[in-house]
Amino acid sequence: MLNYFIDRKNYLILFFTLAYIAAFSARGLALSNYEFLYYTALMIAMIFLGVKVARRLHLAFFILVNLSVWGFLHLLGGNFYLSGGVRLYDFYLIPNFFRYDNFIHLYASFIITLALYSLLDNFTHEQIRRRYWLFSFILILMAAGLGTFVELAELLAVIALGATGQVGDYFNNAFDLFFNLFGAVLATIIVYYYQERPKFLKKLNAAADKNN
């Protein structure tokens, strides 16, 4: 039974993702929340692209799971309200500094950077790989660029759907970009310590053995 689910784990992720999108979309239609339906349409396009990429380049299961979880948390943040009528996206996890919205941006950028590393790892020239600071800088710029597209999508929602109250002001936009950057930097640090650094240590050990 367990092996059955393990063999079909990618399909389970897809079904879970489609199920929560369908549920949140039905709620959006019932409430005539066109801004939310707009974001849902963007997410469906991202899923379609993600499935295509995953089939060709075999993204790790860990990355696929986290992308799906991020999508759920993103849609939950725009639809769930706490006591007092505070939308989850506007709730402060750290008072007056770190909101749920900031966490979602950090988490998304973190996972996207790991996905970019997974995609580029086997196609990156060895001279760049030897200079991990350069490779990580490229990853950070790419993740930041993708984050900018998200902000442009929010700008379109403001222009076309009058979503200023939901999207936020200039400071909200600036903090979104900041936490996008922070998530990307954090991901490159973790990749270094868990993926790149062991190779460096192996080289040191090999050099030490050679000298002995």
C-alpha positions as a Markdown table, in Angstrom:
| # | Residue | x | y | z |
|---|---|---|---|---|
| 1 | Met | 0.0 | 0.0 | 0.0 |
| 2 | Leu | 2.8 | 2.4 | 1.0 |
| 3 | Asn | 4.8 | 1.5 | -2.1 |
| 4 | Tyr | 1.7 | 2.3 | -4.2 |
| 5 | Phe | 1.6 | 5.9 | -2.9 |
| 6 | Ile | 5.4 | 6.3 | -3.1 |
| 7 | Asp | 5.4 | 5.2 | -6.8 |
| 8 | Arg | 2.7 | 7.8 | -7.5 |
| 9 | Lys | 3.8 | 10.5 | -5.2 |
| 10 | Asn | 4.1 | 13.2 | -8.0 |
| 11 | Tyr | 0.5 | 12.5 | -9.1 |
| 12 | Leu | -0.6 | 12.8 | -5.4 |
| 13 | Ile | 1.0 | 16.2 | -5.3 |
| 14 | Leu | -0.8 | 17.2 | -8.5 |
| 15 | Phe | -4.1 | 16.0 | -7.2 |
| 16 | Phe | -3.7 | 17.8 | -3.9 |
| 17 | Thr | -2.8 | 21.0 | -5.7 |
| 18 | Leu | -5.7 | 20.8 | -8.2 |
| 19 | Ala | -8.1 | 20.0 | -5.3 |
| 20 | Tyr | -7.2 | 23.1 | -3.2 |
| 21 | Ile | -7.2 | 25.3 | -6.3 |
| 22 | Ala | -10.7 | 24.0 | -7.2 |
| 23 | Ala | -12.0 | 24.6 | -3.7 |
| 24 | Phe | -10.6 | 28.1 | -3.4 |
| 25 | Ser | -11.7 | 29.0 | -6.9 |
| 26 | Ala | -15.3 | 27.9 | -6.1 |
| 27 | Arg | -15.2 | 30.2 | -3.1 |
| 28 | Gly | -13.8 | 33.1 | -5.2 |
| 29 | Leu | -16.7 | 32.6 | -7.7 |
| 30 | Ala | -19.3 | 32.5 | -5.0 |
| 31 | Leu | -17.9 | 35.8 | -3.5 |
| 32 | Ser | -17.3 | 37.4 | -7.0 |
| 33 | Asn | -13.7 | 37.9 | -5.9 |
| 34 | Tyr | -12.2 | 38.6 | -9.4 |
| 35 | Glu | -8.8 | 39.6 | -8.0 |
| 36 | Phe | -8.5 | 36.2 | -6.4 |
| 37 | Leu | -9.6 | 34.4 | -9.6 |
| 38 | Tyr | -7.0 | 36.4 | -11.4 |
| 39 | Tyr | -4.3 | 35.1 | -9.1 |
| 40 | Thr | -5.7 | 31.6 | -9.4 |
| 41 | Ala | -5.4 | 31.7 | -13.1 |
| 42 | Leu | -1.8 | 32.8 | -12.8 |
| 43 | Met | -1.2 | 29.9 | -10.5 |
| 44 | Ile | -2.7 | 27.4 | -12.9 |
| 45 | Ala | -0.4 | 28.7 | -15.6 |
| 46 | Met | 2.6 | 28.3 | -13.2 |
| 47 | Ile | 1.5 | 24.7 | -12.5 |
| 48 | Phe | 1.2 | 23.9 | -16.2 |
| 49 | Leu | 4.7 | 25.2 | -16.7 |
| 50 | Gly | 6.0 | 23.4 | -13.6 |
| 51 | Val | 4.6 | 20.1 | -14.8 |
| 52 | Lys | 6.3 | 20.6 | -18.2 |
| 53 | Val | 9.6 | 21.4 | -16.5 |
| 54 | Ala | 9.4 | 18.6 | -14.0 |
| 55 | Arg | 8.8 | 16.0 | -16.7 |
| 56 | Arg | 11.8 | 17.1 | -18.7 |
| 57 | Leu | 14.3 | 17.9 | -16.0 |
| 58 | His | 13.0 | 15.8 | -13.1 |
| 59 | Leu | 12.7 | 18.3 | -10.3 |
| 60 | Ala | 13.3 | 16.7 | -6.8 |
| 61 | Phe | 10.2 | 15.5 | -4.9 |
| 62 | Phe | 11.2 | 17.9 | -2.0 |
| 63 | Ile | 10.9 | 20.9 | -4.3 |
| 64 | Leu | 7.6 | 19.8 | -5.9 |
| 65 | Val | 6.1 | 19.2 | -2.4 |
| 66 | Asn | 7.2 | 22.6 | -1.2 |
| 67 | Leu | 5.9 | 24.4 | -4.3 |
| 68 | Ser | 2.5 | 22.8 | -3.8 |
| 69 | Val | 2.5 | 23.7 | -0.1 |
| 70 | Trp | 3.5 | 27.3 | -1.0 |
| 71 | Gly | 0.5 | 27.5 | -3.4 |
| 72 | Phe | -1.8 | 26.3 | -0.6 |
| 73 | Leu | -0.5 | 28.8 | 1.9 |
| 74 | His | -0.6 | 31.6 | -0.6 |
| 75 | Leu | -4.3 | 31.0 | -1.4 |
| 76 | Leu | -5.1 | 30.4 | 2.3 |
| 77 | Gly | -3.5 | 33.8 | 3.2 |
| 78 | Gly | -5.9 | 35.6 | 0.9 |
| 79 | Asn | -9.0 | 33.7 | 1.9 |
| 80 | Phe | -8.7 | 33.0 | 5.6 |
| 81 | Tyr | -9.7 | 35.6 | 8.2 |
| 82 | Leu | -8.7 | 35.6 | 11.9 |
| 83 | Ser | -10.8 | 36.8 | 14.7 |
| 84 | Gly | -11.4 | 40.6 | 14.4 |
| 85 | Gly | -11.7 | 40.3 | 10.6 |
| 86 | Val | -7.9 | 40.4 | 10.0 |
| 87 | Arg | -6.9 | 38.7 | 6.8 |
| 88 | Leu | -4.2 | 36.1 | 7.3 |
| 89 | Tyr | -1.9 | 37.8 | 4.8 |
| 90 | Asp | -2.1 | 41.0 | 7.0 |
| 91 | Phe | -1.4 | 39.1 | 10.3 |
| 92 | Tyr | 1.9 | 40.0 | 12.0 |
| 93 | Leu | 3.9 | 36.8 | 12.9 |
| 94 | Ile | 6.4 | 39.2 | 14.6 |
| 95 | Pro | 4.7 | 42.4 | 15.8 |
| 96 | Asn | 5.2 | 45.5 | 13.6 |
| 97 | Phe | 7.8 | 43.8 | 11.5 |
| 98 | Phe | 7.2 | 40.3 | 9.9 |
| 99 | Arg | 3.8 | 39.5 | 8.4 |
| 100 | Tyr | 2.4 | 36.3 | 7.0 |
| 101 | Asp | 2.8 | 38.0 | 3.6 |
| 102 | Asn | 6.5 | 38.5 | 4.2 |
| 103 | Phe | 6.8 | 34.8 | 5.2 |
| 104 | Ile | 5.1 | 33.7 | 1.9 |
| 105 | His | 7.5 | 35.8 | -0.1 |
| 106 | Leu | 10.6 | 34.5 | 1.8 |
| 107 | Tyr | 9.4 | 30.9 | 1.5 |
| 108 | Ala | 8.6 | 31.2 | -2.2 |
| 109 | Ser | 11.9 | 32.7 | -3.1 |
| 110 | Phe | 13.7 | 30.1 | -1.0 |
| 111 | Ile | 12.1 | 27.2 | -2.8 |
| 112 | Ile | 12.4 | 28.8 | -6.2 |
| 113 | Thr | 16.2 | 29.3 | -5.6 |
| 114 | Leu | 16.5 | 25.6 | -4.7 |
| 115 | Ala | 14.6 | 24.7 | -7.9 |
| 116 | Leu | 16.9 | 26.9 | -10.0 |
| 117 | Tyr | 19.9 | 25.3 | -8.4 |
| 118 | Ser | 18.5 | 21.9 | -9.2 |
| 119 | Leu | 17.8 | 22.9 | -12.8 |
| 120 | Leu | 21.1 | 24.6 | -13.5 |
| 121 | Asp | 23.5 | 22.3 | -11.5 |
| 122 | Asn | 24.2 | 19.9 | -14.3 |
| 123 | Phe | 24.4 | 22.6 | -17.0 |
| 124 | Thr | 26.7 | 25.1 | -15.3 |
| 125 | His | 30.3 | 25.4 | -16.5 |
| 126 | Glu | 32.8 | 23.9 | -14.1 |
| 127 | Gln | 34.8 | 27.2 | -13.9 |
| 128 | Ile | 31.6 | 28.9 | -12.5 |
| 129 | Arg | 30.9 | 26.0 | -10.2 |
| 130 | Arg | 34.4 | 26.3 | -8.7 |
| 131 | Arg | 33.5 | 29.9 | -7.7 |
| 132 | Tyr | 30.3 | 29.2 | -5.7 |
| 133 | Trp | 30.0 | 32.9 | -4.7 |
| 134 | Leu | 29.5 | 33.7 | -8.5 |
| 135 | Phe | 27.1 | 30.8 | -9.0 |
| 136 | Ser | 25.1 | 31.8 | -6.0 |
| 137 | Phe | 25.0 | 35.4 | -7.1 |
| 138 | Ile | 23.6 | 34.3 | -10.5 |
| 139 | Leu | 20.9 | 32.2 | -8.6 |
| 140 | Ile | 20.0 | 35.2 | -6.5 |
| 141 | Leu | 19.6 | 37.5 | -9.5 |
| 142 | Met | 17.4 | 34.9 | -11.2 |
| 143 | Ala | 15.2 | 34.4 | -8.2 |
| 144 | Ala | 14.9 | 38.2 | -7.7 |
| 145 | Gly | 14.0 | 38.5 | -11.4 |
| 146 | Leu | 11.2 | 36.0 | -11.0 |
| 147 | Gly | 10.0 | 37.8 | -7.8 |
| 148 | Thr | 9.8 | 41.0 | -9.9 |
| 149 | Phe | 7.4 | 39.3 | -12.3 |
| 150 | Val | 5.2 | 38.6 | -9.3 |
| 151 | Glu | 5.2 | 42.2 | -8.3 |
| 152 | Leu | 4.3 | 43.2 | -11.8 |
| 153 | Ala | 1.4 | 40.8 | -11.7 |
| 154 | Glu | 0.3 | 42.5 | -8.5 |
| 155 | Leu | 0.6 | 45.9 | -10.2 |
| 156 | Leu | -1.6 | 44.6 | -13.0 |
| 157 | Ala | -4.2 | 43.6 | -10.4 |
| 158 | Val | -4.1 | 47.1 | -9.0 |
| 159 | Ile | -4.5 | 48.8 | -12.4 |
| 160 | Ala | -7.2 | 46.4 | -13.8 |
| 161 | Leu | -9.0 | 45.3 | -10.7 |
| 162 | Gly | -8.5 | 48.1 | -8.3 |
| 163 | Ala | -6.8 | 45.9 | -5.7 |
| 164 | Thr | -4.8 | 48.6 | -4.0 |
| 165 | Gly | -6.2 | 47.7 | -0.6 |
| 166 | Gln | -5.3 | 44.0 | -0.9 |
| 167 | Val | -1.9 | 44.5 | -2.6 |
| 168 | Gly | -0.6 | 47.2 | -0.3 |
| 169 | Asp | 1.5 | 50.4 | -0.7 |
| 170 | Tyr | 5.1 | 51.2 | -1.7 |
| 171 | Phe | 6.5 | 50.0 | 1.6 |
| 172 | Asn | 4.7 | 46.7 | 1.2 |
| 173 | Asn | 6.2 | 46.3 | -2.3 |
| 174 | Ala | 9.7 | 47.1 | -1.0 |
| 175 | Phe | 9.4 | 44.6 | 1.9 |
| 176 | Asp | 8.2 | 42.0 | -0.6 |
| 177 | Leu | 11.3 | 42.5 | -2.7 |
| 178 | Phe | 13.5 | 42.5 | 0.4 |
| 179 | Phe | 12.1 | 39.1 | 1.7 |
| 180 | Asn | 12.4 | 37.7 | -1.8 |
| 181 | Leu | 16.1 | 38.6 | -1.7 |
| 182 | Phe | 16.5 | 37.3 | 1.8 |
| 183 | Gly | 14.9 | 33.9 | 0.9 |
| 184 | Ala | 17.2 | 33.6 | -2.1 |
| 185 | Val | 20.3 | 34.4 | -0.1 |
| 186 | Leu | 19.3 | 31.9 | 2.6 |
| 187 | Ala | 18.8 | 29.2 | 0.0 |
| 188 | Thr | 22.3 | 29.7 | -1.5 |
| 189 | Ile | 23.8 | 29.5 | 2.0 |
| 190 | Ile | 22.0 | 26.2 | 2.8 |
| 191 | Val | 23.0 | 24.8 | -0.6 |
| 192 | Tyr | 26.6 | 25.6 | 0.1 |
| 193 | Tyr | 26.7 | 23.9 | 3.5 |
| 194 | Tyr | 24.7 | 20.8 | 2.4 |
| 195 | Gln | 25.8 | 20.4 | -1.3 |
| 196 | Glu | 28.9 | 22.4 | -2.2 |
| 197 | Arg | 30.9 | 22.5 | 1.0 |
| 198 | Pro | 31.3 | 18.7 | 1.4 |
| 199 | Lys | 33.0 | 18.7 | -2.0 |
| 200 | Phe | 35.4 | 21.4 | -0.8 |
| 201 | Leu | 36.1 | 19.4 | 2.3 |
| 202 | Lys | 36.8 | 16.3 | 0.2 |
| 203 | Lys | 39.3 | 18.2 | -1.8 |
| 204 | Leu | 41.1 | 19.3 | 1.4 |
| 205 | Asn | 41.1 | 15.8 | 2.7 |
| 206 | Ala | 42.5 | 14.5 | -0.6 |
| 207 | Ala | 45.2 | 17.1 | -0.6 |
| 208 | Ala | 46.1 | 16.3 | 3.0 |
| 209 | Asp | 46.3 | 12.5 | 2.2 |
| 210 | Lys | 48.5 | 13.3 | -0.8 |
| 211 | Asn | 50.9 | 15.3 | 1.4 |
| 212 | Asn | 51.1 | 12.5 | 3.9 |
